[in-house]
């Protein structure tokens, strides 16, 4: 429906352009025709006027039956100007026709691309329908197997009750045999009961074997269903709920950080503030943009977020995809964006903060169902000579880890890819600078993709969190912050 609506819209635009071109050409033609009609009349009127004035002044004998030379020149100039006007009109008309043909070509190509996308969508929908039909058939088979198993279990319970009753009777008879000597008939009955017990025992073993086989078959069916569900999770037009943090804890509990008395805070002699946490402890308790000056660095602005009884220095924020994160190495080094909206603080600024002491890295994620998760790492960030190498060690979180731990991850962009694995450029193919590791799917600086977007290629370039074991989580917003682990390092 959306594709047909788009095609109708393109068709309407195409008709509007053609009509506008036709109207413009018709108006120009009308102007030329009017000029052709008026020019001779004006010339003839001028000639008649000249002839009348000449006749009154001259004698009848001196009148000539030929036009005056000036009138001929005027008429010739008019015709010459008319010729130039017609020539200009022809050139303009040719240019307009070329523009029309170019626009028609663009529209035809758009129609062709729309038809291709429609065909792909139809094929994927057909695959989804086929998979759904197979799932329904498997569910029916499992339902039938469950009913059959329940029936056999009920039969087994009834046989067990009957066997228990016979065993109790046998116990009574055995007790009597201990008191009185059994007769030949009773001995025969005991043997018969023994044989019956053995027969029932064999029957119970067979039933247990059948139940075990049924369990194995159910497990096999369950595994098949799990595989089909996993395939469904990777279909390109999957539902939004498949990419949400369902079944996991909600908003994380507040983490307590040691907050010192503001009177105990001491800074350098020049009054420089090393980060947002020091600003908070000095009395700046609200979130916003502040100026800091880490040791050995020039002052620069950062966004400070107050939470958990302290303040964090935000180094990345993405909320709506309004900022393109497919930037160059220099942009990622120096930072880009608006600190009050979407931004990347910059590798050089982040390094100048973290080299002052030990810091904690916190990543906050939000999916398209407004569920929020977080993960925290102890980390070490190298300088420009190491391409800002990152080493992580997970501390806590409410989502599985998706970044390699205890591994040196080098930052790279499309124009500065330090490690091209198998001739595959990670930043160029996944868009956005990041600490790539074997081109894994997790990239919080990738292209911002909303649910139900077109095509697998855009999905792979999207903004999502992908643990090594488990499906990916399509994200709506991300935030990366840092906080010192030991506040005493700023004394």
VMD Tcl script that draws the C-alpha trace (Angstrom):
set ca {
  {0.00 0.00 0.00}
  {2.79 2.41 0.84}
  {4.58 1.60 -2.46}
  {1.43 2.19 -4.54}
  {0.83 5.48 -2.73}
  {4.42 6.53 -3.50}
  {3.98 5.60 -7.17}
  {0.78 7.65 -7.38}
  {2.53 10.63 -5.81}
  {5.42 10.42 -8.30}
  {2.93 10.17 -11.18}
  {1.06 13.26 -10.00}
  {4.33 15.21 -9.77}
  {5.25 14.09 -13.29}
  {1.90 15.27 -14.73}
  {2.21 18.60 -12.91}
  {5.66 19.24 -14.42}
  {4.45 18.38 -17.95}
  {1.39 20.64 -17.58}
  {3.56 23.49 -16.31}
  {5.92 23.09 -19.29}
  {2.98 23.02 -21.72}
  {1.38 26.11 -20.19}
  {4.71 27.99 -20.34}
  {5.21 27.06 -24.02}
  {1.65 28.00 -24.91}
  {2.00 31.40 -23.24}
  {5.22 32.12 -25.15}
  {3.58 31.11 -28.44}
  {0.61 33.42 -27.73}
  {2.97 36.37 -27.13}
  {4.76 35.76 -30.46}
  {1.49 35.47 -32.42}
  {0.22 38.72 -30.92}
  {3.48 40.39 -31.90}
  {3.19 39.03 -35.45}
  {-0.35 40.36 -35.69}
  {0.30 43.83 -34.21}
  {3.63 44.58 -35.91}
  {2.27 44.70 -39.49}
  {-0.69 46.80 -38.34}
  {1.61 49.27 -36.64}
  {3.89 49.46 -39.67}
  {0.98 49.91 -42.07}
  {-0.50 52.63 -39.89}
  {2.84 54.43 -39.84}
  {3.18 54.11 -43.56}
  {-0.32 55.42 -44.20}
  {0.34 58.36 -41.93}
  {3.57 59.16 -43.74}
  {1.88 58.82 -47.12}
  {-0.97 61.11 -46.14}
  {1.39 63.78 -44.86}
  {3.51 63.45 -47.95}
  {0.52 63.70 -50.27}
  {-0.67 66.89 -48.66}
  {2.68 68.56 -49.10}
  {3.55 67.31 -52.55}
  {1.83 67.75 -55.81}
  {-0.05 64.85 -57.44}
  {2.56 64.63 -60.12}
  {5.40 63.86 -57.65}
  {3.65 61.04 -55.74}
  {5.32 57.58 -56.01}
  {3.59 54.24 -55.91}
  {6.53 52.65 -53.98}
  {7.04 52.63 -50.15}
  {9.48 54.97 -48.52}
  {13.01 53.70 -47.81}
  {12.64 54.42 -44.05}
  {9.47 52.38 -43.88}
  {11.18 49.49 -45.58}
  {14.05 49.68 -43.12}
  {11.65 49.76 -40.16}
  {9.82 46.75 -41.53}
  {13.13 44.94 -42.13}
  {14.32 45.66 -38.57}
  {11.02 44.44 -37.21}
  {11.26 41.24 -39.19}
  {14.88 40.81 -38.08}
  {13.91 41.24 -34.40}
  {11.04 38.83 -34.95}
  {13.49 36.30 -36.38}
  {15.77 36.66 -33.36}
  {12.76 36.27 -31.05}
  {11.70 33.12 -32.85}
  {15.26 31.80 -32.63}
  {15.39 32.47 -28.87}
  {12.00 30.85 -28.44}
  {13.20 27.73 -30.30}
  {16.32 27.51 -28.08}
  {14.26 27.94 -24.91}
  {11.77 25.34 -26.11}
  {14.64 22.89 -26.80}
  {16.05 23.49 -23.30}
  {12.64 22.96 -21.73}
  {12.18 19.73 -23.72}
  {15.61 18.50 -22.55}
  {14.65 19.27 -18.93}
  {11.38 17.38 -19.43}
  {13.22 14.35 -20.85}
  {15.71 14.38 -17.95}
  {12.89 14.53 -15.41}
  {11.05 11.76 -17.25}
  {14.21 9.64 -17.09}
  {14.55 10.29 -13.34}
  {10.91 9.40 -12.76}
  {11.21 6.22 -14.84}
  {14.26 5.17 -12.87}
  {12.40 5.86 -9.59}
  {9.50 3.71 -10.81}
  {11.94 0.92 -11.67}
  {13.58 1.06 -8.23}
  {10.16 1.07 -6.54}
  {9.12 -1.99 -8.54}
  {12.29 -3.80 -7.51}
  {11.72 -2.96 -3.84}
  {8.10 -4.11 -4.15}
  {9.25 -7.43 -5.60}
  {11.73 -7.94 -2.74}
  {9.03 -7.15 -0.16}
  {6.62 -9.61 -1.81}
  {9.26 -12.36 -1.80}
  {10.04 -11.78 1.88}
  {6.33 -11.77 2.74}
  {5.89 -15.06 0.89}
  {8.80 -16.59 2.83}
  {7.26 -15.37 6.09}
  {3.90 -16.90 5.18}
  {5.53 -20.21 4.33}
  {7.46 -20.25 7.60}
  {4.29 -19.41 9.55}
  {2.45 -22.28 7.83}
  {5.23 -24.71 8.78}
  {5.07 -23.50 12.38}
  {1.32 -24.07 12.47}
  {1.76 -27.62 11.14}
  {4.44 -28.34 13.77}
  {2.22 -26.92 16.51}
  {-0.61 -29.24 15.42}
  {1.75 -32.22 15.50}
  {2.98 -31.30 18.97}
  {-0.61 -30.88 20.15}
  {-1.52 -34.34 18.86}
  {1.60 -35.85 20.45}
  {0.74 -34.18 23.76}
  {-2.80 -35.57 23.70}
  {-1.51 -39.05 22.88}
  {1.06 -38.84 25.67}
  {-1.55 -37.68 28.19}
  {-3.78 -40.61 27.22}
  {-0.91 -43.09 27.68}
  {0.05 -41.54 30.99}
  {-3.53 -41.90 32.23}
  {-3.49 -45.57 31.20}
  {-0.20 -45.99 33.01}
  {-1.64 -44.44 36.17}
  {-4.65 -46.77 36.05}
  {-2.39 -49.80 35.60}
  {-0.27 -48.60 38.48}
  {-3.34 -48.34 40.74}
  {-4.48 -51.83 39.75}
  {-0.98 -53.20 40.33}
  {-0.80 -51.56 43.76}
  {-4.12 -53.14 44.73}
  {-2.90 -56.57 43.62}
  {0.41 -56.08 45.41}
  {-1.45 -55.20 48.61}
  {-3.51 -58.37 48.22}
  {-0.33 -60.32 47.63}
  {1.20 -58.87 50.78}
  {-1.82 -60.01 52.78}
  {-1.53 -63.51 51.36}
  {2.19 -63.63 52.04}
  {1.52 -62.59 55.62}
  {-0.95 -65.44 55.96}
  {1.54 -67.85 54.41}
  {4.01 -66.91 57.12}
  {1.46 -68.08 59.67}
  {-0.03 -71.14 58.00}
  {1.48 -73.54 55.54}
  {0.15 -72.68 52.07}
  {-1.81 -75.25 50.20}
  {-1.05 -76.37 46.68}
  {-3.82 -74.16 45.32}
  {-2.46 -71.12 47.15}
  {1.05 -71.85 45.85}
  {-0.32 -71.95 42.34}
  {-2.11 -68.67 42.92}
  {1.08 -67.11 44.24}
  {2.96 -68.20 41.14}
  {0.20 -66.77 38.98}
  {0.36 -63.50 40.86}
  {4.11 -63.41 40.50}
  {3.84 -63.93 36.76}
  {1.20 -61.22 36.59}
  {3.43 -58.83 38.51}
  {6.32 -59.54 36.14}
  {4.00 -59.01 33.18}
  {2.81 -55.68 34.62}
  {6.38 -54.67 35.30}
  {7.33 -55.36 31.68}
  {4.29 -53.41 30.54}
  {5.31 -50.48 32.73}
  {8.83 -50.57 31.29}
  {7.39 -50.51 27.77}
  {5.19 -47.55 28.65}
  {8.14 -45.73 30.17}
  {10.12 -46.41 26.99}
  {7.25 -45.01 24.91}
  {7.07 -41.94 27.15}
  {10.83 -41.44 26.81}
  {10.60 -41.72 23.03}
  {7.77 -39.19 23.06}
  {9.91 -36.80 25.11}
  {12.78 -37.17 22.66}
  {10.43 -36.48 19.77}
  {8.99 -33.46 21.59}
  {12.49 -32.13 22.23}
  {13.29 -32.53 18.54}
  {10.13 -30.68 17.58}
  {10.93 -27.98 20.13}
  {14.41 -27.53 18.66}
  {12.95 -27.25 15.18}
  {10.51 -24.61 16.39}
  {13.36 -22.72 18.07}
  {15.33 -22.77 14.80}
  {12.31 -21.50 12.87}
  {11.77 -18.77 15.44}
  {15.42 -17.79 15.16}
  {15.03 -17.50 11.38}
  {11.94 -15.38 11.87}
  {13.89 -13.09 14.18}
  {16.31 -12.34 11.33}
  {13.66 -11.60 8.66}
  {14.14 -7.99 7.52}
  {10.55 -6.85 8.11}
  {10.26 -8.24 11.64}
  {8.02 -6.68 14.25}
  {9.24 -4.05 16.69}
  {8.78 -6.28 19.72}
  {11.48 -8.65 18.44}
  {14.07 -5.92 18.98}
  {13.08 -4.82 22.48}
  {14.52 -5.66 25.89}
  {11.57 -7.93 26.78}
  {11.88 -10.37 29.64}
  {14.78 -8.52 31.26}
  {15.02 -6.25 34.28}
  {13.73 -2.74 33.77}
  {15.45 0.50 34.77}
  {18.63 -0.29 36.74}
  {18.94 0.50 40.38}
  {20.77 3.64 41.32}
  {24.46 3.16 41.89}
  {25.87 4.91 44.89}
  {29.05 6.88 44.46}
  {31.02 8.47 47.27}
  {30.18 12.19 47.41}
  {32.52 14.34 49.42}
  {31.74 17.49 51.30}
  {32.09 20.48 48.99}
  {34.26 22.26 51.54}
  {36.88 19.52 51.22}
  {37.31 19.95 47.45}
  {40.64 21.44 46.37}
  {41.68 22.35 42.80}
  {44.81 23.57 41.12}
  {46.01 27.05 41.76}
  {44.58 28.32 38.48}
  {41.07 27.17 39.47}
  {40.84 24.52 36.73}
  {38.04 21.94 37.10}
  {39.09 18.44 35.90}
  {35.61 17.02 35.06}
  {31.86 17.10 35.77}
  {32.18 15.20 39.06}
  {34.42 17.93 40.47}
  {31.91 20.56 39.31}
  {29.14 18.70 41.13}
  {31.14 18.55 44.32}
  {31.82 22.28 44.06}
  {28.09 23.03 44.05}
  {27.00 22.70 40.39}
  {24.17 20.19 41.02}
  {22.12 20.49 37.79}
  {22.65 18.89 34.38}
  {23.85 21.13 31.56}
  {26.81 22.43 29.56}
  {29.85 23.51 31.62}
  {33.47 24.41 30.93}
  {36.19 22.17 32.37}
  {39.97 22.23 32.19}
  {41.65 18.85 32.76}
  {45.26 18.84 33.87}
  {47.57 19.71 31.00}
  {44.75 20.58 28.62}
  {43.05 23.67 27.25}
  {39.54 24.50 28.58}
  {36.58 23.08 26.64}
  {32.83 22.62 27.09}
  {31.21 19.33 28.13}
  {27.72 18.16 28.99}
  {27.37 17.09 32.64}
  {24.52 14.79 33.67}
  {23.63 14.74 37.36}
  {22.39 11.34 38.59}
  {23.01 8.81 41.36}
  {24.16 11.55 43.73}
  {27.01 12.72 41.50}
  {27.64 14.02 37.96}
  {28.86 12.19 34.87}
  {30.80 13.57 31.90}
  {28.88 12.60 28.73}
  {31.08 11.69 25.75}
  {28.35 10.51 23.35}
  {24.60 11.12 23.03}
  {22.17 9.90 20.33}
  {18.42 10.43 20.59}
  {16.73 10.86 17.20}
  {19.20 10.43 14.32}
  {19.31 14.18 13.56}
  {23.14 14.11 13.42}
  {25.11 12.07 10.87}
  {27.79 10.06 12.71}
  {29.50 8.93 9.49}
  {32.35 11.40 10.06}
  {36.08 11.55 9.33}
  {38.96 10.70 11.64}
  {39.61 14.38 12.38}
  {35.95 14.91 13.34}
  {36.00 11.97 15.74}
  {39.29 13.20 17.19}
  {38.10 16.77 17.84}
  {34.38 16.12 18.39}
  {31.21 17.19 16.55}
  {27.53 17.97 17.17}
  {25.55 20.09 19.66}
  {26.18 19.37 23.36}
  {22.48 19.99 24.11}
  {21.34 17.49 21.47}
  {23.27 14.77 19.63}
  {27.07 14.91 19.82}
  {30.42 13.13 20.06}
  {32.73 14.84 22.57}
  {35.95 13.85 20.80}
  {38.67 11.27 21.42}
  {41.30 13.86 22.30}
  {39.11 15.56 24.91}
  {38.04 12.23 26.41}
  {41.68 11.14 26.64}
  {42.66 14.39 28.37}
  {40.03 13.64 31.04}
  {40.75 9.93 31.57}
  {44.52 10.30 31.80}
  {43.97 12.14 35.13}
  {43.05 8.88 36.91}
  {40.93 5.72 36.86}
  {37.47 6.09 35.32}
  {34.29 4.02 34.90}
  {32.61 3.84 31.48}
  {28.80 3.64 31.55}
  {26.69 2.89 28.44}
  {22.92 3.51 28.62}
  {20.67 2.00 25.94}
  {16.97 2.46 25.13}
  {14.97 0.38 22.64}
  {11.93 1.38 20.60}
  {9.53 0.23 23.34}
  {11.09 2.73 25.78}
  {12.84 -0.02 27.77}
  {16.16 1.12 29.27}
  {19.28 -0.93 30.01}
  {22.84 -0.13 31.03}
  {26.29 -1.70 31.32}
  {29.43 -0.42 33.10}
  {33.09 -1.15 32.46}
  {36.40 -0.42 34.05}
  {38.40 0.85 31.09}
  {41.67 2.28 29.86}
  {41.89 4.68 26.90}
  {45.18 5.14 25.05}
  {46.43 8.34 23.44}
  {46.68 9.38 19.77}
  {49.91 7.47 19.30}
  {47.96 4.22 19.89}
  {44.94 5.28 17.80}
  {43.07 5.70 21.10}
  {43.18 2.01 21.99}
  {40.37 0.92 24.36}
  {40.53 -1.91 26.91}
  {37.35 -2.95 28.78}
  {36.47 -5.05 31.81}
  {32.77 -5.45 32.63}
  {31.71 -4.40 36.15}
  {27.91 -4.63 36.15}
  {24.85 -4.13 33.98}
  {21.32 -5.19 33.05}
  {22.13 -6.46 29.53}
  {24.59 -9.09 28.16}
  {27.99 -7.79 27.17}
  {28.55 -7.15 23.46}
  {32.09 -5.70 23.49}
  {35.30 -7.76 23.76}
  {36.96 -7.64 27.18}
  {40.67 -7.58 27.96}
  {41.36 -6.83 24.29}
  {43.08 -3.84 22.72}
  {40.46 -2.27 20.46}
  {41.79 0.40 18.09}
  {39.48 3.21 17.02}
  {39.01 3.49 13.26}
  {36.98 5.41 10.69}
  {36.39 4.97 6.96}
  {39.36 7.25 6.14}
  {41.57 5.87 8.92}
  {41.04 2.10 9.17}
  {44.09 0.70 10.94}
  {43.09 -2.97 10.70}
  {41.38 -4.09 7.50}
  {40.30 -7.70 8.13}
  {40.13 -9.84 5.00}
  {40.00 -6.68 2.84}
  {36.76 -5.68 4.60}
  {36.72 -2.09 5.84}
  {34.57 -2.06 9.00}
  {33.85 1.71 9.26}
  {33.19 2.00 5.52}
  {30.79 -0.92 5.46}
  {29.12 -0.34 8.83}
  {29.37 3.49 8.83}
  {30.61 5.59 11.75}
  {33.84 5.50 13.71}
  {34.10 2.87 16.47}
  {36.39 0.49 18.36}
  {35.82 -2.36 15.89}
  {36.75 -5.96 16.61}
  {36.47 -8.36 13.65}
  {33.67 -6.15 12.30}
  {31.22 -7.23 14.98}
  {27.68 -5.98 14.65}
  {27.70 -3.76 17.76}
  {28.44 -0.15 16.75}
  {26.85 2.68 18.73}
  {28.10 5.25 16.22}
  {26.50 3.54 13.21}
  {23.71 4.74 10.96}
  {20.48 5.63 12.80}
  {17.82 3.16 11.53}
  {14.18 3.10 12.63}
  {12.18 -0.18 12.77}
  {10.77 -1.64 9.53}
  {13.35 0.10 7.36}
  {14.14 -1.16 3.89}
  {16.68 -3.83 3.19}
  {19.23 -5.98 4.98}
  {22.12 -3.66 4.10}
  {20.67 -0.73 6.05}
  {19.87 -3.01 8.99}
  {23.50 -4.12 9.22}
  {24.51 -0.46 9.29}
  {22.00 0.32 12.04}
  {22.33 1.34 15.66}
  {22.00 -1.79 17.76}
  {23.53 -3.89 20.54}
  {24.57 -7.44 19.54}
  {25.97 -9.86 22.15}
  {27.99 -12.74 20.72}
  {25.31 -15.21 21.85}
  {21.82 -13.88 21.28}
  {19.85 -11.70 18.92}
  {20.50 -8.02 18.33}
  {18.59 -5.17 20.01}
  {17.60 -2.32 17.70}
  {18.16 0.92 19.63}
  {16.36 4.24 19.74}
  {18.87 6.15 21.87}
  {22.32 5.67 23.40}
  {24.44 7.57 25.88}
  {28.08 7.01 26.88}
  {29.39 8.63 30.09}
  {32.49 8.47 32.27}
  {33.00 8.95 36.01}
  {36.13 8.74 38.18}
  {36.35 5.60 40.32}
  {38.46 7.30 42.97}
  {37.56 10.89 43.83}
  {40.71 11.29 45.91}
  {42.77 11.43 42.73}
  {41.63 15.05 42.30}
  {42.81 16.24 45.71}
}
mol new
graphics top color blue
foreach p $ca { graphics top sphere $p radius 0.5 }
foreach p [lrange $ca 0 end-1] q [lrange $ca 1 end] { graphics top cylinder $p $q radius 0.2 }
display resetview
